[in-house]
């Protein structure tokens, strides 16, 4: 179980989640919780305090999440092994969390994260995470509050269009 820290190092929740993920990633036993598949992503939920959610995810080369958000939750992830690429749209969306999301003319912003690197994000974050490398990657993802839902998007004519809403438990 990942334990809560009484006095997190940062005043911002997403930054605290990233610090917590990095600290948890130092535990060599953490990776033993995950079965790896050579062709498909695998994941397992890690025990956390009730107001949080954590997932350990295995990424064979060539796999990706597809465009999605986290239902208004803040989050962070850190790469434990290998490397991942994160794609994000440059433009945000309205506070109602609905409607199309514009993609910039040059395509989405790309960020590579290697072992030991991580990323914190706020409640309106939309991204696609993929393993473009040649080796299996493993990452740890934390959310607060626990994920109520995830919205899935597909690129269409220069925008990301909402195509599906998955409720909590659909990905367990």
Secondary structure as GFF3:
##gff-version 3
##sequence-region A 1 172
A	DSSP	alpha_helix	13	25	.	.	.	ID=ss1
A	DSSP	three_ten_helix	30	33	.	.	.	ID=ss2
A	DSSP	beta_strand	42	46	.	.	.	ID=ss3
A	DSSP	beta_strand	52	59	.	.	.	ID=ss4
A	DSSP	beta_strand	67	68	.	.	.	ID=ss5
A	DSSP	beta_strand	74	81	.	.	.	ID=ss6
A	DSSP	beta_strand	83	88	.	.	.	ID=ss7
A	DSSP	beta_strand	101	102	.	.	.	ID=ss8
A	DSSP	beta_strand	109	114	.	.	.	ID=ss9
A	DSSP	beta_strand	118	121	.	.	.	ID=ss10
A	DSSP	beta_strand	127	130	.	.	.	ID=ss11
A	DSSP	beta_strand	137	144	.	.	.	ID=ss12
A	DSSP	beta_strand	149	156	.	.	.	ID=ss13
A	DSSP	beta_strand	159	167	.	.	.	ID=ss14
###
